[in-house]
Each structure stands twice: as structure tokens, then as C-alpha cells.
Amino acid sequence: MIVDTLIHARWIIPVEPEFVTYEHHTLVINEGKIIDLLPTPEAKRKYTGTNTEQLETHALLPGLINCHTHAAMTLFRGIADDLPLMDWLQNHIWPLEQKWLSPDFVRDSTELAIAEMLLSGTTCFNDMYFFPDVTAEQVLHHGIRAKIGLIVIDFPSAWAQNSIEYITKGLALKKQLQHSSLCTTAFAPHAPYTVSDAAFQNIKMLASELNVPIHIHVHETAEEVEQSLAQFGQRPLQRLHDLGFINPSLIAVHMTQLTDEEIQLLANKGSHIVHCPESNLKLASGFSPIAKCLNAGINVALGTDGAASNNDLDMFGEMRTAALLGKAVAGDASAIPAMTVLRMATINGAKALGLEDYCGSLSIGKEADVVSIDLSALETQPLYCPVSHIVYAANRQQVTDVWVAGKHLLKKRQLTTINTEQLNVKIALWQERLKRI
């Protein structure tokens, strides 16, 4: 049988089933989907590939899913470092956005983010930012997968003037993308402290009608909780609960301030948490009790946050930090083992985004979102367990190839849909503009 692509690999880590690593197996891809996974000698007898990759020192795994980021903030990387969250936002980021936010800014910054993510093995990202229509254009142009956040905030911006206009424009974009399998949408109210009850009620009604998830920052800092208690007489999560938001559609990002009762509430309601350990550490926002959340049965995914507060979009770094920090917070070296973290970066992210039927594991019938990691480097020798090395020892420079829906977007460390020389010229021009502030 002639198929589009055969990938013969030293190891294949499908993620589902869990704790399985296949050796000397082949992934068979046709028309953008995985149609078989079988021992390489058998694959060579059964299939002929139009394209064949022989990866003798590599591990294949599902494309990593960055479940929370702000792609178009990548141009702000390093521009306001070493500051607490509200100072960083109010006195630096928001003034910069007021001056520079535009379709061109979002277009070029998102292209830079997509390049960085593909180079580090991310095949899908969950975004929240202004001009989501421009972000969607870049996603479709470059062939990566994304959940585009339909941003809602009470403050005016270059994108919209009030919550009604944000929602109206978001609904128009959702309709525009309704037939796309690569680019889907979620409502993205910014945070409880920037969105009114009236806007939340409108979002809740529409999200239920349209069956789309809701992606929101919540319980990011102790200060946020204190301000909510002072303004509303209740913690942000309780306010969201009263508004009907705590349900399986909720993608709650950060969650550093959680009581045992709140953890149980989220578990009972089937809500999802996105853990952003490096951004939380850099902004000193707090420590999310991830081991407790996982033990309660909550689906926990991983995100980098934006490059302005991380300062990278590297899911390999995020996996390692999540594992190490999770052990320290739990006081238990067995907490958050390597396979758990790899699942947080793949299938758990797909579940949070409602994309588990399409990606998140190397399962027959799913879209061929695949990452190849060369484990022959000295830094990953000797090799006893590929999963352990991927989490604790490997780095993004060892990602050699990336496919999204069967399309080869990174080939031997070369991006196939992005001209890096032209991109560098555009970024240099933005750097000159931004550093004059």
C-alpha cells in the first residue's frame, strides 16, 4: 500500500496507552492522519511511503500542546523583567500596548512565536490576545494548530472599545473559522478583575449555546484574591462559581491560590487547570498545588504564558520545571513523575481544549501531529528511559522534525513555512521602535 509518509524511529512514545514505549517501530501517515503504528520490519513489508524518514536515534512523541500563551506578546520579550505582576502589567505592558498594538504588530510577533514553538516541538497552542483574527491568519498560513481566544476585557484597546464589541468581533471570527480543523476558538475573558459580571453572563450564555470552552486567568496571585474579597466579598473562584462558570468548559490558568475546598470543587465540576510554572516563578505569583490537583482527579495541562513574562515558549523547559517544582511543593520526590508531566504537555492539553479526538497522542485515526527528538547527544547519554530523558535531560535544540496534520513544518531543524531571514529583519525593525520607549 502506498502512503504519504513512513517514519521509522528508534522509539515511539504514543502517550496513550500510558507507560508504553515502542522500540524500532514505524508511524504510518496518510492524508494527514495516523493510519498505523507497527514494528518497522512489518511496516516495510506492508507499506511504501512517498516520503520516508529513517530516524535511528530519535524518539517520536505527540506534538506538545502549549495550553496558555499570548503569542503576539513575543516582541515584548525581556522588555520589562524582574517586576511583580501588577507593576509589570499596569506600568509597562499596558502602556506599550496602548502605543504599539496594531495588526502589523500582532502579525509579526505571532510569526516569531510560531517559529519558536515549532522549533521547540509545540504543534498546538491556546492563545489569548488582541486582534485574534490576525493570529488566526498566521496560524493558517504556517500550518500550526491553535485554539484562538476570543478576548474579552472591559478596557478599550485598538481591537475593540467595550465588552460588547469584543464579543461581537469574536463571534464573527468564530463563524469565519467554523470549517477549519487547524484553527478553532474559545472565549477568553481576560481575568475576573478585568471583566464585569454583565460581560461574564453574556459569555456564559454564548459559550453554552455554541459549546466552546472558556479560557481565563484566575487565582494568579494572592493580591488578586485579596482585591476580589475587598470588592465583591468573595474569592474570584467563588464569584465565577456563582456565575455558573465552574464546569467542564472552564480552562482556568495559573491557579496558584487554591484551598482544598476549591480543588475539590474543580474536580467535582470537571474543570481544567493550566499550570504555567516558569511564568509564575518569574513573577513571584505563587505555587500551584499541582500534585493535590492531579490527585483529586483534575485534568492539569501545561502552558508557558507569554514570552514577555517567561521569557520563552519552550515546553521542554516547562515540563522539567513543572516536575521539579511539583515535587518541592508537595514535599514528595515521587510526585509529578516524568510520564505525568509528558501527559500534561500532550493529551491533558488536548482534553482541556476539547481536541483530544484530533491530537495529544499518537493514536490511529488522529491527526498526525508528531515531534521527533534526537536522543543521541552526549547530554542524553547513557539512555535507560526515553521518557525520563525527554523530561529531565533533553532540550528543545534536540527537536529535529515536526509534523502537523501530516505536513512537515520543521525538517532537520529547518522551518519549511517561515523565512527566518525575512523574519529576523522584521523583528529587528520592531526592536528599534520598542526600545525608544
PLY file of the C-alpha trace (Angstrom):
ply
format ascii 1.0
element vertex 437
property float x
property float y
property float z
element edge 436
property int vertex1
property int vertex2
end_header
0.00 0.00 0.00
1.34 3.42 -0.97
1.01 6.05 1.77
2.16 9.64 2.20
4.75 9.21 4.96
6.56 6.47 6.84
8.57 7.45 9.92
10.86 4.66 11.11
12.03 5.54 14.64
14.19 4.07 17.38
11.46 4.80 19.93
7.81 5.82 19.65
6.09 7.16 22.78
2.37 7.29 21.95
1.31 8.67 25.40
-1.83 6.59 25.03
-1.64 3.88 26.18
0.26 5.28 29.15
3.67 3.87 30.14
4.20 2.30 26.70
7.31 2.91 24.61
7.67 1.07 21.31
11.15 0.28 20.03
12.03 0.02 16.32
8.51 0.88 15.25
7.07 2.89 12.37
4.39 5.59 12.30
2.32 5.47 9.12
0.72 8.72 7.94
-1.72 9.20 5.09
-3.88 12.20 4.18
-2.79 13.98 7.35
-3.77 11.19 9.75
-2.07 8.37 11.59
-3.28 5.13 9.99
-0.94 2.61 11.59
1.79 2.09 14.20
3.64 -1.20 13.90
7.10 -2.84 14.05
9.41 -1.46 11.38
10.13 -4.77 9.58
6.39 -5.34 9.24
5.80 -1.76 8.10
8.42 -2.11 5.36
6.63 -5.20 4.05
3.17 -3.67 4.23
3.67 -0.04 3.14
5.56 2.09 0.64
5.94 5.72 1.59
6.00 8.62 -0.83
8.18 10.17 1.89
10.24 8.02 4.24
12.15 9.19 7.32
14.73 6.92 8.94
15.27 8.24 12.48
17.60 5.71 14.07
18.48 7.69 17.19
15.20 9.54 17.65
12.08 9.31 19.76
8.71 10.22 18.30
6.05 11.68 20.56
2.83 13.63 20.10
3.25 17.31 19.33
3.48 19.35 22.51
0.46 21.50 23.38
1.10 24.92 24.90
-2.19 25.38 26.69
-1.74 29.05 27.59
0.15 31.78 25.83
-0.05 35.25 24.33
1.77 34.70 21.04
1.71 38.33 19.97
3.50 39.43 23.16
6.72 37.79 21.98
8.03 41.15 20.77
7.92 42.26 24.44
10.38 39.53 25.44
12.80 40.95 28.03
11.40 44.48 27.88
10.17 44.70 31.49
11.86 41.98 33.51
12.07 41.32 37.24
8.85 43.04 38.28
5.74 41.81 40.13
2.67 41.10 38.03
0.58 44.24 38.54
3.58 46.61 38.22
4.66 44.70 35.10
1.16 44.94 33.59
-0.01 48.40 34.62
3.22 50.37 34.33
4.96 48.65 31.43
2.99 46.20 29.29
-0.32 48.06 29.07
1.36 51.40 28.14
3.39 49.61 25.44
0.25 48.00 24.09
-1.54 51.34 24.05
1.22 52.80 21.87
2.10 49.88 19.57
-0.82 47.49 19.37
-1.83 47.05 15.73
-2.47 44.29 13.17
1.14 44.57 11.95
2.49 44.19 15.49
0.36 41.10 16.11
1.21 39.61 12.71
4.98 39.86 13.09
5.06 38.93 16.76
2.84 35.89 16.20
5.04 34.72 13.33
8.03 34.91 15.67
6.12 32.94 18.31
5.08 30.26 15.83
8.68 29.88 14.65
9.90 29.46 18.22
7.16 26.99 19.09
7.74 24.80 16.04
11.48 24.79 16.68
10.79 23.53 20.21
8.26 20.84 19.34
4.99 22.65 20.01
2.34 21.80 17.43
-0.70 23.40 19.09
-1.15 26.50 21.24
-4.02 28.06 23.14
-3.86 31.83 22.66
-5.30 34.90 24.31
-4.64 38.32 22.80
-5.99 41.25 20.83
-6.51 41.04 17.04
-7.22 37.29 17.21
-8.19 37.45 13.54
-4.57 38.27 12.66
-3.29 35.47 14.90
-5.65 33.08 13.11
-4.32 34.22 9.72
-0.78 33.38 10.79
-1.84 30.01 12.19
-3.50 29.03 8.92
-0.67 30.41 6.80
2.05 28.49 8.65
0.08 25.30 9.30
0.37 25.04 13.08
-2.67 24.12 15.18
-4.26 26.62 17.59
-7.21 27.40 19.80
-7.75 31.13 19.26
-9.02 33.03 22.27
-11.86 35.45 21.62
-10.53 38.06 24.01
-12.94 39.97 26.24
-11.89 42.75 28.61
-13.74 45.79 29.94
-10.99 48.18 28.80
-10.84 49.73 25.31
-7.99 48.74 23.00
-7.04 49.06 19.35
-9.11 45.91 18.77
-12.39 46.89 20.48
-13.88 49.57 22.70
-16.05 47.59 25.14
-17.07 44.06 26.03
-19.96 44.05 23.57
-17.66 44.92 20.67
-15.07 42.33 21.80
-17.76 39.66 21.86
-19.29 40.75 18.53
-15.94 40.67 16.77
-15.11 37.35 18.40
-18.32 35.76 17.18
-17.60 36.98 13.65
-14.16 35.34 13.78
-15.62 32.11 15.15
-18.00 32.00 12.19
-15.14 32.67 9.79
-13.18 29.72 11.24
-16.07 27.30 11.59
-14.83 24.94 8.87
-11.17 24.93 9.93
-9.74 21.86 11.66
-6.44 23.58 12.46
-7.79 26.80 13.92
-10.66 26.65 16.43
-11.88 29.12 19.04
-12.58 29.62 22.75
-13.97 32.56 24.67
-11.12 34.27 26.50
-12.27 36.73 29.17
-9.01 38.14 30.48
-9.49 37.78 34.25
-12.08 38.29 36.99
-10.55 41.68 37.83
-10.89 43.00 34.25
-14.32 41.64 33.27
-17.68 42.67 34.71
-20.50 40.38 35.82
-22.62 41.52 32.88
-19.92 40.56 30.37
-19.36 37.24 32.15
-23.08 36.45 31.96
-23.11 37.18 28.23
-20.05 34.97 27.69
-21.53 32.15 29.76
-24.74 32.17 27.72
-22.93 32.19 24.37
-20.37 29.57 25.40
-23.19 27.22 26.40
-25.08 27.83 23.16
-22.01 27.38 20.96
-20.37 24.62 23.00
-16.96 26.31 23.21
-14.53 26.40 26.15
-13.76 29.44 28.30
-10.07 30.31 28.81
-9.33 32.71 31.70
-6.60 33.80 34.12
-7.82 33.14 37.65
-6.26 33.00 41.12
-2.93 34.04 39.62
-1.75 35.96 42.70
-2.64 36.48 46.36
-3.23 40.16 45.55
-5.93 39.22 43.02
-7.74 37.20 45.69
-7.45 39.98 48.25
-8.81 42.58 45.84
-11.75 40.36 44.98
-12.57 39.88 48.66
-12.48 43.65 49.14
-14.57 44.44 46.03
-17.01 41.53 45.84
-16.83 39.97 49.29
-15.75 36.64 47.81
-12.78 34.92 46.22
-12.60 35.03 42.39
-13.32 31.33 42.02
-16.45 31.61 44.16
-17.60 34.56 42.05
-17.11 32.50 38.89
-18.94 29.61 40.51
-21.91 31.86 41.32
-21.91 32.99 37.69
-22.06 29.37 36.50
-18.51 29.16 35.14
-17.19 26.18 37.09
-17.93 23.35 34.66
-16.11 21.14 32.10
-15.81 24.10 29.69
-13.59 26.09 32.08
-9.85 26.33 31.34
-8.54 28.05 34.47
-4.99 29.38 34.07
-2.39 29.77 36.85
-4.41 28.83 39.96
-1.61 29.48 42.44
-4.03 30.33 45.25
-6.20 27.30 45.94
-7.82 25.90 49.06
-8.56 22.22 49.46
-12.27 23.04 49.09
-11.65 24.86 45.80
-9.63 21.93 44.48
-12.49 19.58 45.29
-14.99 21.94 43.65
-12.97 21.99 40.41
-12.61 18.22 40.49
-16.32 17.67 41.09
-17.27 20.03 38.25
-14.76 18.63 35.74
-12.94 21.92 35.13
-9.40 22.07 33.74
-6.30 23.81 35.12
-3.38 25.13 33.08
-0.16 25.26 35.06
2.44 27.89 33.99
5.28 27.22 36.44
8.05 29.35 34.93
5.94 32.48 34.48
4.56 32.07 38.00
8.10 31.75 39.36
9.43 34.74 37.43
6.58 37.00 38.54
6.63 35.53 42.07
2.93 34.83 41.70
2.91 31.72 43.87
2.98 27.95 43.71
0.12 25.99 42.23
-0.52 22.79 44.25
-0.44 20.60 41.16
0.12 17.29 42.95
-3.02 17.88 45.02
-4.97 18.84 41.89
-3.86 15.73 39.99
-4.58 13.50 42.97
-8.08 14.98 43.16
-8.66 13.95 39.56
-8.43 17.38 37.91
-7.13 17.45 34.34
-3.98 19.60 34.52
-2.28 20.89 31.37
0.87 22.97 30.83
1.43 26.41 29.35
4.33 28.81 29.03
2.34 32.05 29.34
3.66 34.77 27.04
7.33 35.31 26.23
7.05 38.70 27.92
6.81 37.01 31.32
8.63 33.69 30.88
10.77 34.62 28.69
10.45 31.75 26.24
7.85 29.46 24.68
9.81 26.30 25.46
7.60 23.42 26.59
10.66 21.25 27.34
11.72 23.75 29.97
8.16 23.95 31.24
7.93 20.17 31.65
11.14 19.98 33.63
10.23 22.93 35.85
6.74 21.55 36.45
8.17 18.21 37.56
10.83 19.66 39.85
8.65 22.38 41.34
5.77 19.97 41.82
7.96 17.68 43.89
9.21 20.55 46.05
5.72 21.98 46.66
4.33 18.53 47.51
7.37 17.62 49.64
7.42 14.33 47.79
10.08 13.20 45.31
7.62 10.75 43.75
5.08 13.47 42.96
4.68 14.52 39.30
6.73 11.77 37.62
8.09 12.13 34.10
5.21 10.40 32.31
2.67 12.52 34.20
4.41 15.68 33.03
4.61 14.44 29.45
0.87 13.78 29.55
0.30 17.29 30.93
2.12 18.64 27.87
0.21 16.47 25.39
-3.03 14.58 25.97
-4.09 16.64 29.02
-3.73 19.81 26.95
-5.79 18.28 24.17
-8.51 17.35 26.66
-8.55 20.86 28.15
-9.02 22.35 24.69
-11.61 19.80 23.59
-9.21 18.50 20.93
-8.50 15.01 22.29
-10.15 13.41 19.25
-7.64 15.19 16.98
-4.31 15.36 18.81
-2.47 14.75 22.07
-1.42 11.15 21.42
-0.03 9.07 18.57
-3.24 7.09 18.17
-4.57 5.57 14.95
-7.19 7.86 13.45
-5.85 11.08 15.00
-4.25 13.94 13.11
-0.53 13.37 12.55
0.85 15.99 14.94
4.28 14.49 15.61
7.61 15.57 17.09
10.99 13.88 16.60
13.71 14.27 19.24
17.29 13.16 18.62
18.45 11.46 21.82
21.96 10.67 20.57
23.50 13.81 22.09
26.05 13.42 24.89
23.64 15.30 27.16
21.20 12.40 26.88
23.69 9.54 27.32
23.55 6.92 28.68
19.90 6.30 27.93
17.85 3.97 30.10
14.39 5.53 29.80
13.46 7.83 26.89
10.54 9.44 28.75
12.72 10.32 31.72
15.38 11.85 29.46
12.84 13.88 27.50
11.59 15.48 30.72
14.78 15.76 32.78
17.70 15.90 30.36
16.73 16.76 26.77
16.27 20.29 25.46
14.48 21.97 22.58
17.60 22.04 20.43
17.24 18.25 20.09
13.92 18.62 18.26
14.76 17.82 14.64
11.41 17.39 12.89
7.79 18.44 13.41
4.68 17.45 11.50
1.22 19.00 11.94
-1.66 17.15 10.29
1.00 15.24 8.37
2.64 18.38 6.97
6.39 18.59 7.57
6.78 22.04 9.20
10.26 21.51 10.66
12.66 19.35 8.66
16.10 18.66 10.09
15.89 21.87 12.16
14.79 23.97 9.16
11.38 25.63 9.17
9.53 24.92 5.94
6.84 27.65 6.05
8.77 30.54 7.64
11.59 32.51 6.03
13.77 33.11 9.08
15.97 35.73 7.37
12.97 37.87 6.48
11.51 37.34 9.94
14.72 38.49 11.61
14.66 41.70 9.57
11.10 42.45 10.69
11.91 41.73 14.33
14.98 43.99 14.23
12.81 46.86 13.00
10.36 46.31 15.86
13.22 46.21 18.35
14.38 49.64 17.22
10.87 51.06 17.66
10.19 49.46 21.04
13.50 50.28 22.70
12.87 54.01 22.20
10.13 53.92 24.85
0 1
1 2
2 3
3 4
4 5
5 6
6 7
7 8
8 9
9 10
10 11
11 12
12 13
13 14
14 15
15 16
16 17
17 18
18 19
19 20
20 21
21 22
22 23
23 24
24 25
25 26
26 27
27 28
28 29
29 30
30 31
31 32
32 33
33 34
34 35
35 36
36 37
37 38
38 39
39 40
40 41
41 42
42 43
43 44
44 45
45 46
46 47
47 48
48 49
49 50
50 51
51 52
52 53
53 54
54 55
55 56
56 57
57 58
58 59
59 60
60 61
61 62
62 63
63 64
64 65
65 66
66 67
67 68
68 69
69 70
70 71
71 72
72 73
73 74
74 75
75 76
76 77
77 78
78 79
79 80
80 81
81 82
82 83
83 84
84 85
85 86
86 87
87 88
88 89
89 90
90 91
91 92
92 93
93 94
94 95
95 96
96 97
97 98
98 99
99 100
100 101
101 102
102 103
103 104
104 105
105 106
106 107
107 108
108 109
109 110
110 111
111 112
112 113
113 114
114 115
115 116
116 117
117 118
118 119
119 120
120 121
121 122
122 123
123 124
124 125
125 126
126 127
127 128
128 129
129 130
130 131
131 132
132 133
133 134
134 135
135 136
136 137
137 138
138 139
139 140
140 141
141 142
142 143
143 144
144 145
145 146
146 147
147 148
148 149
149 150
150 151
151 152
152 153
153 154
154 155
155 156
156 157
157 158
158 159
159 160
160 161
161 162
162 163
163 164
164 165
165 166
166 167
167 168
168 169
169 170
170 171
171 172
172 173
173 174
174 175
175 176
176 177
177 178
178 179
179 180
180 181
181 182
182 183
183 184
184 185
185 186
186 187
187 188
188 189
189 190
190 191
191 192
192 193
193 194
194 195
195 196
196 197
197 198
198 199
199 200
200 201
201 202
202 203
203 204
204 205
205 206
206 207
207 208
208 209
209 210
210 211
211 212
212 213
213 214
214 215
215 216
216 217
217 218
218 219
219 220
220 221
221 222
222 223
223 224
224 225
225 226
226 227
227 228
228 229
229 230
230 231
231 232
232 233
233 234
234 235
235 236
236 237
237 238
238 239
239 240
240 241
241 242
242 243
243 244
244 245
245 246
246 247
247 248
248 249
249 250
250 251
251 252
252 253
253 254
254 255
255 256
256 257
257 258
258 259
259 260
260 261
261 262
262 263
263 264
264 265
265 266
266 267
267 268
268 269
269 270
270 271
271 272
272 273
273 274
274 275
275 276
276 277
277 278
278 279
279 280
280 281
281 282
282 283
283 284
284 285
285 286
286 287
287 288
288 289
289 290
290 291
291 292
292 293
293 294
294 295
295 296
296 297
297 298
298 299
299 300
300 301
301 302
302 303
303 304
304 305
305 306
306 307
307 308
308 309
309 310
310 311
311 312
312 313
313 314
314 315
315 316
316 317
317 318
318 319
319 320
320 321
321 322
322 323
323 324
324 325
325 326
326 327
327 328
328 329
329 330
330 331
331 332
332 333
333 334
334 335
335 336
336 337
337 338
338 339
339 340
340 341
341 342
342 343
343 344
344 345
345 346
346 347
347 348
348 349
349 350
350 351
351 352
352 353
353 354
354 355
355 356
356 357
357 358
358 359
359 360
360 361
361 362
362 363
363 364
364 365
365 366
366 367
367 368
368 369
369 370
370 371
371 372
372 373
373 374
374 375
375 376
376 377
377 378
378 379
379 380
380 381
381 382
382 383
383 384
384 385
385 386
386 387
387 388
388 389
389 390
390 391
391 392
392 393
393 394
394 395
395 396
396 397
397 398
398 399
399 400
400 401
401 402
402 403
403 404
404 405
405 406
406 407
407 408
408 409
409 410
410 411
411 412
412 413
413 414
414 415
415 416
416 417
417 418
418 419
419 420
420 421
421 422
422 423
423 424
424 425
425 426
426 427
427 428
428 429
429 430
430 431
431 432
432 433
433 434
434 435
435 436
